[in-house]
Amino acid sequence: MMSASSKLGVAELVERGPHDFILTADVDDTLVPIREHLEPIRAEGLAGLDKLQRALRMAPHLVGLGVATGNSLGALDAYDQIPEFDAFIDIATFKITSVGTVIHHRRGNEFERDTTWPPQTEGWNPEKIRELMKDRPELDDQPPEAQNEHKVSYWVAGVPDAEHESYIAELEGLLTPKRIAAQVIFSSGLFLDFLPIGVHKGSANEHVIDTVEAETGRRQLSIATGNSWNDGEFLEAADFAILPSNADTDFRDWAISSFSERLYVAREGFAGGVLEGLQYASRAGLINFPEAT
């Protein structure tokens, strides 16, 4: 994870605010409840997303809005059948997909791929990664549409939560002797992604913010929200981060210990928690955001 020491605390940001801002949100189990055990509260979660997108439409200083997801663009497009999510995407200005390896910007009514991202990555070798991982019994290849030239992805089974860190270290230890420059991201106890060093949701979001700054001539405040480990760099790199109450417990504990001065942990889950965090930021003077929805 990156160091958060260079970021300003909320108190310092408030002194310079309220700010124009960019909001970037994870999708699965942040905006949209997807895990099977969450089905009983899915309707409640989507109602929160409906309230969030309605409030965002009224936010006077919202300059950019987007998602940062592990899903491929094709998989994300399938979520458009969810009316509340489709309404959110209708006002989005960018999409970060495939765990930060692909970016699309809105150009009129369409989203165009950012061909300047990601940068060249020395030492990245997806073919060697696949060769090293091919006989591991706990791994199953994710489908071809989940893979790309900068992402090698698996489903993982049988690795207990308590062993996640040692498991990642084990895999990284296999890469080093082969001189493969890759980072290993293990999230939600199920998804394993190998990415080029420095390419992830956080760096992709910074690239989006740099792009908006180049277009507007001003630096915008970045607000990020997510719920699991593949959101780590992404939330840590933001000026202000929001965790919904359903965030993974170990991830929440790490975030609190790492950048609590720029973090809001919501009482509500999913998009309702994101809305709660934005309204807190508004009351604190960080941004201007509608209180009533």
C-alpha positions as CSV (number, residue, x, y, z in Angstrom):
1,M,0.0,0.0,0.0
2,M,1.1,3.6,-0.6
3,S,2.1,5.9,2.2
4,A,-0.7,8.2,3.3
5,S,1.7,10.6,5.1
6,S,1.7,13.2,2.2
7,K,-2.0,13.6,2.3
8,L,-3.7,16.5,4.2
9,G,-6.0,15.7,7.1
10,V,-9.7,16.6,7.0
11,A,-9.2,19.6,9.2
12,E,-6.7,21.1,6.8
13,L,-8.9,20.3,3.8
14,V,-11.9,21.9,5.5
15,E,-9.9,25.1,6.1
16,R,-9.5,25.4,2.3
17,G,-13.1,24.2,1.4
18,P,-15.7,23.6,0.5
19,H,-14.2,21.9,-2.6
20,D,-15.3,20.8,-6.0
21,F,-14.9,17.0,-5.9
22,I,-14.7,13.7,-7.8
23,L,-16.4,10.7,-6.4
24,T,-15.2,7.2,-7.3
25,A,-17.1,4.1,-6.0
26,D,-16.4,0.4,-6.0
27,V,-19.4,-1.6,-7.3
28,D,-19.7,-5.1,-5.9
29,D,-21.0,-4.9,-2.3
30,T,-20.4,-1.2,-2.2
31,L,-23.0,0.2,-4.6
32,V,-24.7,-3.2,-5.4
33,P,-25.1,-6.1,-2.9
34,I,-24.1,-9.2,-4.8
35,R,-23.0,-11.9,-2.3
36,E,-25.6,-14.6,-1.8
37,H,-25.9,-14.1,2.0
38,L,-26.8,-10.4,1.3
39,E,-29.9,-11.3,-0.8
40,P,-32.3,-10.5,2.1
41,I,-31.1,-6.9,2.3
42,R,-30.5,-6.5,-1.5
43,A,-33.7,-4.4,-1.9
44,E,-32.6,-2.1,1.0
45,G,-29.2,-1.7,-0.6
46,L,-30.5,-0.8,-4.0
47,A,-32.9,1.7,-2.3
48,G,-29.9,3.4,-0.9
49,L,-28.3,3.5,-4.3
50,D,-31.4,5.2,-5.7
51,K,-31.2,7.8,-2.9
52,L,-27.5,8.3,-3.6
53,Q,-27.8,8.9,-7.3
54,R,-30.7,11.3,-6.8
55,A,-28.6,13.3,-4.3
56,L,-25.6,13.3,-6.7
57,R,-27.7,14.8,-9.4
58,M,-28.4,17.8,-7.1
59,A,-24.7,18.2,-5.9
60,P,-23.6,21.5,-7.2
61,H,-19.8,20.9,-6.9
62,L,-19.7,17.3,-8.2
63,V,-17.1,17.6,-11.1
64,G,-16.6,13.9,-11.8
65,L,-18.3,10.6,-11.0
66,G,-17.3,7.1,-11.7
67,V,-16.8,3.5,-10.7
68,A,-13.7,1.5,-9.9
69,T,-14.4,-2.2,-10.1
70,G,-12.7,-5.5,-10.6
71,N,-15.3,-6.4,-13.2
72,S,-14.5,-6.2,-16.9
73,L,-16.3,-3.5,-18.9
74,G,-18.6,-6.2,-20.4
75,A,-19.5,-7.6,-17.0
76,L,-20.1,-4.1,-15.7
77,D,-22.4,-3.3,-18.6
78,A,-24.6,-6.3,-17.5
79,Y,-25.4,-4.4,-14.3
80,D,-27.3,-1.8,-16.4
81,Q,-30.3,-4.1,-16.0
82,I,-30.5,-2.9,-12.4
83,P,-32.5,0.3,-12.7
84,E,-30.8,2.0,-9.7
85,F,-27.3,1.2,-11.0
86,D,-28.3,2.3,-14.6
87,A,-29.4,5.6,-13.2
88,F,-26.0,6.0,-11.4
89,I,-24.1,5.2,-14.6
90,D,-26.3,7.7,-16.5
91,I,-24.5,10.6,-14.7
92,A,-21.1,8.9,-14.5
93,T,-18.2,10.5,-16.3
94,F,-15.7,7.6,-16.2
95,K,-15.4,3.9,-15.6
96,I,-12.3,2.2,-14.1
97,T,-12.6,-1.5,-14.7
98,S,-10.6,-4.8,-14.5
99,V,-9.1,-3.8,-11.1
100,G,-7.7,-0.5,-12.5
101,T,-6.1,-1.9,-15.7
102,V,-8.7,-0.2,-18.1
103,I,-10.2,3.3,-18.0
104,H,-13.0,4.7,-20.1
105,H,-14.0,8.4,-20.1
106,R,-17.4,9.8,-21.1
107,R,-17.3,11.6,-24.4
108,G,-20.9,12.8,-25.2
109,N,-23.2,9.8,-24.9
110,E,-20.4,7.2,-25.2
111,F,-17.5,6.0,-23.1
112,E,-14.1,5.9,-24.9
113,R,-11.1,3.9,-23.8
114,D,-8.1,5.9,-22.4
115,T,-5.3,4.6,-24.6
116,T,-2.7,6.4,-22.5
117,W,-3.4,3.9,-19.6
118,P,-1.7,1.9,-18.2
119,P,1.9,3.0,-18.7
120,Q,4.6,0.7,-19.9
121,T,5.4,-1.9,-17.2
122,E,8.8,-3.4,-17.1
123,G,9.0,-7.0,-16.0
124,W,5.3,-7.8,-16.4
125,N,4.9,-11.2,-18.0
126,P,1.4,-12.7,-17.9
127,E,2.4,-15.8,-19.8
128,K,4.9,-16.8,-17.1
129,I,2.4,-16.1,-14.4
130,R,-0.1,-18.5,-16.0
131,E,2.6,-21.1,-16.3
132,L,3.5,-20.8,-12.7
133,M,-0.1,-21.0,-11.5
134,K,-1.4,-23.7,-13.8
135,D,-1.1,-26.7,-11.5
136,R,-2.2,-25.1,-8.2
137,P,-5.4,-27.0,-7.1
138,E,-6.9,-24.0,-5.2
139,L,-7.0,-21.8,-8.4
140,D,-9.5,-21.8,-11.2
141,D,-9.1,-19.5,-14.2
142,Q,-11.7,-16.7,-14.4
143,P,-13.3,-16.6,-17.9
144,P,-11.5,-15.0,-20.8
145,E,-13.5,-11.8,-20.6
146,A,-12.1,-11.3,-17.1
147,Q,-8.5,-11.4,-18.4
148,N,-6.6,-8.8,-20.4
149,E,-3.0,-8.0,-21.3
150,H,-2.5,-6.3,-17.9
151,K,-4.5,-8.7,-15.7
152,V,-4.3,-12.4,-14.9
153,S,-7.3,-13.5,-12.7
154,Y,-8.4,-16.6,-10.8
155,W,-11.0,-17.8,-8.4
156,V,-9.6,-19.1,-5.2
157,A,-11.0,-21.9,-2.9
158,G,-9.9,-23.3,0.4
159,V,-7.6,-20.5,1.7
160,P,-8.8,-19.5,5.2
161,D,-9.1,-15.8,6.1
162,A,-6.3,-16.1,8.7
163,E,-3.9,-17.4,6.0
164,H,-4.5,-14.7,3.4
165,E,-1.3,-12.7,4.1
166,S,0.9,-15.8,4.1
167,Y,-0.7,-17.1,1.0
168,I,0.0,-13.8,-0.9
169,A,3.6,-13.9,0.4
170,E,3.9,-17.5,-0.9
171,L,2.7,-16.5,-4.4
172,E,5.0,-13.4,-4.5
173,G,7.9,-15.7,-3.5
174,L,7.3,-17.7,-6.6
175,L,7.4,-14.6,-8.9
176,T,10.7,-13.1,-7.6
177,P,13.1,-15.8,-8.7
178,K,11.5,-15.7,-12.2
179,R,12.0,-11.9,-12.3
180,I,8.3,-11.3,-12.8
181,A,7.3,-7.8,-11.7
182,A,3.7,-8.2,-10.5
183,Q,1.5,-7.5,-7.5
184,V,-0.9,-10.0,-6.0
185,I,-4.3,-8.8,-4.9
186,F,-6.5,-11.2,-3.0
187,S,-10.0,-9.9,-2.2
188,S,-13.2,-11.1,-0.5
189,G,-11.6,-14.5,0.0
190,L,-12.5,-15.4,-3.5
191,F,-10.8,-13.3,-6.2
192,L,-7.1,-13.4,-7.0
193,D,-5.6,-10.9,-9.4
194,F,-2.0,-10.5,-10.7
195,L,-1.4,-6.9,-12.0
196,P,1.6,-5.0,-13.2
197,I,3.5,-3.2,-10.4
198,G,1.8,0.2,-9.8
199,V,-1.3,-0.5,-11.8
200,H,-4.4,-0.8,-9.6
201,K,-7.6,1.1,-8.8
202,G,-5.7,3.8,-6.9
203,S,-3.3,4.7,-9.6
204,A,-6.0,4.5,-12.3
205,N,-8.1,6.9,-10.2
206,E,-5.2,9.3,-9.8
207,H,-4.8,9.2,-13.6
208,V,-8.5,10.1,-14.0
209,I,-8.1,13.0,-11.5
210,D,-5.0,14.2,-13.4
211,T,-7.0,14.1,-16.6
212,V,-9.8,16.2,-15.1
213,E,-7.3,18.7,-13.8
214,A,-5.7,19.0,-17.2
215,E,-9.1,19.6,-18.8
216,T,-10.4,22.1,-16.1
217,G,-7.1,23.7,-15.0
218,R,-7.9,22.9,-11.4
219,R,-7.2,20.1,-8.9
220,Q,-10.3,18.5,-7.6
221,L,-10.9,16.9,-4.2
222,S,-11.0,13.1,-4.5
223,I,-13.5,11.0,-2.6
224,A,-13.4,7.2,-2.8
225,T,-15.5,4.5,-1.3
226,G,-15.1,0.7,-1.3
227,N,-15.4,-2.4,0.9
228,S,-12.6,-4.9,0.4
229,W,-8.8,-5.3,-0.1
230,N,-8.8,-4.6,-3.8
231,D,-9.9,-1.1,-2.8
232,G,-6.9,-0.6,-0.6
233,E,-4.6,1.6,-2.7
234,F,-7.7,3.3,-4.2
235,L,-9.0,4.5,-0.8
236,E,-5.6,5.3,0.6
237,A,-4.8,7.5,-2.3
238,A,-8.0,9.6,-2.0
239,D,-8.2,12.9,-0.1
240,F,-11.3,11.5,1.7
241,A,-12.5,7.9,2.0
242,I,-15.8,6.4,3.0
243,L,-16.3,2.8,4.2
244,P,-19.9,1.5,4.3
245,S,-20.8,-0.6,7.4
246,N,-20.6,-3.9,5.5
247,A,-16.9,-3.4,4.6
248,D,-14.8,-6.5,5.3
249,T,-13.7,-6.4,9.0
250,D,-10.0,-6.9,8.4
251,F,-10.0,-4.3,5.7
252,R,-11.9,-1.8,7.9
253,D,-9.4,-2.3,10.7
254,W,-6.5,-1.8,8.4
255,A,-8.0,1.4,6.9
256,I,-8.7,2.8,10.4
257,S,-5.1,2.2,11.5
258,S,-3.6,3.5,8.2
259,F,-5.5,6.7,7.4
260,S,-8.2,7.3,10.0
261,E,-7.8,11.1,9.7
262,R,-9.2,11.0,6.2
263,L,-11.7,8.2,6.7
264,Y,-15.4,8.0,7.5
265,V,-16.8,4.7,8.7
266,A,-20.6,4.7,8.0
267,R,-23.3,3.3,10.2
268,E,-25.3,2.4,7.0
269,G,-24.3,-0.3,4.6
270,F,-23.7,-0.2,0.8
271,A,-24.7,3.0,-1.1
272,G,-26.7,4.2,1.9
273,G,-23.3,4.4,3.8
274,V,-21.8,6.3,0.9
275,L,-24.6,8.8,1.0
276,E,-24.1,9.1,4.8
277,G,-20.4,9.8,4.3
278,L,-21.0,12.5,1.7
279,Q,-23.5,14.2,4.0
280,Y,-21.0,14.0,6.8
281,A,-18.4,15.6,4.6
282,S,-20.8,18.4,3.7
283,R,-21.7,19.1,7.4
284,A,-17.9,19.2,8.1
285,G,-17.4,21.9,5.4
286,L,-15.4,19.7,3.1
287,I,-17.9,19.8,0.2
288,N,-21.3,21.1,-0.5
289,F,-23.8,18.2,-0.7
290,P,-27.6,17.9,-0.4
291,E,-28.6,16.9,3.2
292,A,-32.1,15.8,2.3
293,T,-32.9,13.2,-0.4
